[in-house]
């Protein structure tokens, strides 16, 4: 056994855990998780909203992608879910305008977009390493 290697664990796992800890300490990232979970739950349980979302994707000439939930126990799921939101962002924001106007106002703001794209870039690289 080489003690230095055992102590370092898996570098990509450590990077992902560091990113998760940073996201947990920076409260502005919480709204990203909340929006993703709300959209995934709403679209998963309501065929009306699911069809409306699909219709918005067609109008915007986007490939239809299902929203993905974030699972706290799977550190890769946050990156995958955030990338899905980025791909679905125009339709997601339009859907929020109809579904939840308070969240819509947050989701169309600069701070939300900055945090979303920052996390998307960071977590895409971490996921690529894995």
C-alpha positions, 0 to 999 in steps of 0.5 A: 500500500502506498499511503499517499495514494490511499489518502488521495482517494479518487481524484475525480470523486474528490473534485466532484465532492469539492464542487458539491460542497462549494455549491452547498455553501453558496446559497445562490445555487439553491434556486437552480436545484429548486427549479430543476426539481420543480420542473422535473416533478411537474412534467413527470406527474402532469401530462398536460404540462408535459405536453405543453412543454413538448409543444414549446420545444416544437415551436422553438425548433428544439429537440425534445429532452426530458427534464432530469431530477437531481438525486442528492446521493448521486453526485453526477446527477446534478451535472446531468440535470443542469445540462438538461436545463441548459438545453431546455432553457428557453422552453423551461422559462416560457413554461414557468411563465405559465406555471409559476410566475414567481419562479419565472421572474427568478429564472429570467434574471441575470443571477440565475443565468450566471449561476446556471451556466457557471455550474453547467460549465464546471460540472460538464468538465467534472462529468467528462473526467468520469 
